[in-house]
Amino acid sequence: MPLLATPAIVLHAFDYLESSRILRLVTREGGVRSALAKGARRSSRRFGSAVDLFAQGSAQLYVKAGRDLDNLSAFDVERARAELAADLGRFSGASAIAELTLRFGRDAADVALFDAVAAALDALSIAAPEEALSVTLAGAWRIVAELGFAPALDLCADCHAPLAPEDTVMFSHRAGGALCLRCGRLAPAGRKLPPEARASLRGFIDGEHPSSLDDASARAHQRLLREFLAEHLADGRPLRAMELWEDRRL
């Protein structure tokens, strides 16, 4: 079996048989992968903290065409991100980021996606508790953009007419973003997006985030993200971690 040596991040892990663990990884050179860490539960010397959630480092994977499960031979941890477990907001945000990546990432090299996930988790690991939600929103929307589904915000998603920054616009999930006044009137459904919310969303997609959001704005942005994912990426299965991340704000 060929050896794939690549930077990787652990996004999910669960026990397998009596002594092993199966890890779900996002990798820089191989996309989203599943890997068997043999003996990981029996001894910590071989993998150490590599089996911990959100750990990042250099992984060595033996891969074989046609198989869904790689063999993990080594994982040298560079960043453990233990801070994510110290706060519920940070942890639930990181779990939502992980679920989004695992559900919709591909098993092919995607450097931009890997970098977006790493940046989102790094930002969350140092975020103050009151900043965790906006940091998660920024990370999630950046990942959506790297997956190729960024919503239109400055041009009408239907007719491509320019939209003034100060305008309140109709946001149509089905159309793929903001609509001009004429197209908004013709849209069967949508949500009004005021200029400050559109500016925040633009910032999220660009990787920026405000220091905090009031409760009403936070709920509105979480709802907008959930509805957009349901329209463009979801395959009918629930996104449990995303739901928990949103529910803790209610």
C-alpha positions in Angstrom: 0.0 0.0 0.0 1.3 3.5 -0.9 2.3 5.8 2.0 0.7 9.2 2.3 2.6 11.6 4.5 0.5 14.7 5.1 -0.5 17.4 7.6 -3.8 16.2 9.3 -6.3 17.3 11.9 -8.4 14.9 14.0 -12.1 15.8 13.7 -13.7 12.7 15.2 -12.6 9.6 17.0 -14.2 6.5 18.3 -13.2 3.1 19.8 -12.8 0.1 17.6 -12.6 -3.4 19.0 -10.6 -3.8 22.2 -7.5 -1.8 21.6 -7.8 0.4 18.5 -9.5 3.6 17.5 -10.9 4.9 14.2 -10.0 8.6 13.4 -11.8 10.9 11.0 -9.3 13.3 9.6 -9.1 16.3 7.3 -5.7 16.2 5.5 -3.9 18.7 3.4 -2.9 16.1 0.7 -5.7 13.6 0.8 -8.9 15.5 1.8 -11.2 13.9 4.4 -10.0 10.4 5.4 -10.9 7.6 7.8 -7.9 5.9 9.5 -7.4 2.9 11.8 -5.0 3.6 14.7 -4.2 0.0 15.7 -3.4 -0.4 19.4 -4.1 3.3 20.2 -6.1 2.4 23.3 -3.6 -0.2 24.6 -0.6 2.1 24.6 -0.1 5.9 24.4 3.5 5.6 23.3 2.8 5.1 19.6 0.2 7.9 19.0 0.1 9.9 22.2 -2.2 12.8 22.0 -2.8 12.2 18.2 -6.0 10.4 19.1 -7.4 13.6 20.8 -10.0 15.7 19.1 -8.7 18.7 17.1 -5.1 17.6 17.4 -3.0 18.6 14.3 0.2 17.2 13.1 2.0 15.1 10.5 0.2 11.8 9.7 1.5 8.8 7.9 -1.3 6.9 6.2 -1.1 3.7 4.3 -3.9 3.9 1.7 -5.3 1.4 -0.8 -7.5 2.2 -3.7 -11.1 1.0 -3.2 -10.8 0.9 0.6 -12.6 3.4 2.8 -10.3 2.9 5.8 -6.6 3.8 5.8 -4.0 2.5 8.3 -2.4 5.1 10.4 1.2 4.2 11.1 2.3 7.4 12.9 1.1 10.9 13.9 3.4 13.5 15.2 1.4 16.1 17.0 2.3 19.8 16.5 -0.8 21.5 18.0 -3.1 19.8 20.5 -5.6 22.6 21.0 -6.5 21.5 24.5 -8.0 25.0 25.1 -11.1 24.0 23.0 -12.2 21.6 25.7 -12.0 24.3 28.4 -15.1 26.2 27.3 -18.4 24.9 26.1 -18.9 27.6 23.5 -15.5 26.9 22.0 -16.0 23.2 22.1 -19.4 23.2 20.5 -18.2 25.6 17.9 -15.2 23.4 17.0 -17.6 20.4 16.9 -19.8 22.2 14.4 -16.8 23.1 12.3 -15.6 19.4 12.4 -19.1 18.1 11.4 -19.4 20.6 8.5 -16.0 19.5 7.2 -16.5 15.8 7.6 -19.9 15.8 6.0 -19.1 17.9 2.9 -15.4 17.6 2.4 -14.0 15.3 -0.3 -11.4 12.5 -0.2 -9.1 14.4 -2.5 -6.3 17.0 -1.9 -7.8 20.3 -0.9 -5.2 22.6 0.6 -7.6 25.6 0.9 -10.1 23.6 2.8 -7.5 22.2 5.2 -6.1 25.7 5.8 -9.6 27.1 6.5 -10.3 24.4 9.0 -7.0 24.9 10.7 -7.5 28.6 10.9 -11.0 28.3 12.3 -9.8 25.9 15.1 -6.8 28.1 15.9 -9.0 31.2 16.2 -11.5 29.3 18.4 -8.7 28.0 20.7 -7.8 31.6 21.7 -11.2 33.2 21.5 -12.7 34.7 24.6 -16.0 32.9 25.6 -18.1 35.8 24.3 -16.3 35.7 20.9 -16.7 32.0 20.3 -20.0 32.2 18.4 -18.8 34.9 15.9 -15.5 33.0 15.5 -17.4 29.8 14.7 -19.6 31.7 12.2 -16.6 33.1 10.5 -14.9 29.7 10.3 -18.1 27.9 9.0 -18.8 30.5 6.3 -15.1 30.4 5.2 -15.4 26.6 4.9 -18.6 27.0 2.9 -16.8 29.4 0.6 -13.8 27.0 0.1 -16.4 24.2 -0.8 -17.5 26.5 -3.6 -20.9 27.7 -2.2 -20.2 31.2 -1.0 -23.4 33.3 -1.3 -23.6 36.4 -3.5 -23.6 39.5 -1.5 -22.5 42.5 -3.7 -24.1 41.4 -7.0 -27.7 40.1 -7.4 -27.6 36.3 -7.3 -30.1 36.2 -10.1 -29.5 39.1 -12.6 -26.0 40.0 -11.3 -26.9 43.7 -10.9 -24.7 45.5 -8.4 -26.1 46.0 -4.9 -25.4 49.1 -2.9 -23.7 48.4 0.5 -26.3 50.5 2.3 -29.3 48.7 0.9 -31.5 46.2 2.7 -31.8 43.2 0.4 -33.8 40.0 0.1 -31.6 37.0 0.8 -32.8 33.9 -1.1 -31.2 30.6 -0.2 -32.5 29.0 -3.4 -31.1 31.7 -5.6 -27.7 31.6 -3.8 -27.6 34.9 -2.0 -28.8 38.5 -2.0 -31.2 39.8 -4.6 -31.8 43.2 -6.1 -35.2 44.9 -5.5 -36.8 43.6 -8.8 -35.6 40.0 -8.4 -36.4 40.1 -4.7 -40.1 40.9 -5.5 -40.2 37.8 -7.8 -38.5 35.4 -5.3 -41.0 32.9 -3.8 -39.3 33.1 -0.4 -36.4 34.7 1.4 -35.2 36.8 4.3 -34.6 40.5 4.5 -30.9 41.2 5.1 -30.1 44.7 6.5 -26.8 46.3 5.5 -25.1 45.7 8.8 -26.0 42.0 8.7 -24.8 41.8 5.1 -21.5 43.5 6.1 -21.1 40.9 9.0 -21.7 38.0 6.6 -19.2 39.4 4.1 -16.7 39.7 6.9 -17.4 36.1 8.0 -16.7 34.8 4.5 -13.5 36.8 4.4 -12.4 35.3 7.7 -13.1 38.3 9.9 -15.4 38.4 12.9 -16.8 41.0 15.3 -15.8 40.9 18.9 -19.3 39.9 19.9 -22.9 39.7 18.6 -26.1 40.5 20.6 -28.4 37.6 21.1 -30.9 38.5 18.4 -28.1 39.0 15.8 -26.4 35.8 16.8 -29.6 33.7 16.5 -30.3 35.4 13.1 -26.8 34.5 11.7 -27.0 31.0 13.0 -30.4 30.5 11.4 -29.2 32.0 8.1 -26.2 29.5 8.1 -28.4 26.5 8.9 -30.9 27.4 6.2 -28.2 28.0 3.6 -26.5 24.6 4.4 -29.9 22.9 4.2 -30.5 24.4 0.7 -27.1 23.8 -0.8 -25.1 21.1 1.0 -27.3 19.0 3.3 -28.2 15.5 2.1 -31.2 15.0 4.3 -29.3 13.8 7.3 -29.4 16.1 10.4 -26.3 18.0 11.4 -26.3 17.1 15.1 -23.3 19.1 16.2 -24.6 22.2 14.3 -28.0 21.8 16.0 -26.4 21.6 19.4 -24.2 24.6 18.7 -27.4 26.6 17.8 -29.6 25.2 20.5 -27.3 26.3 23.3 -28.1 29.9 22.3 -31.8 29.4 22.8 
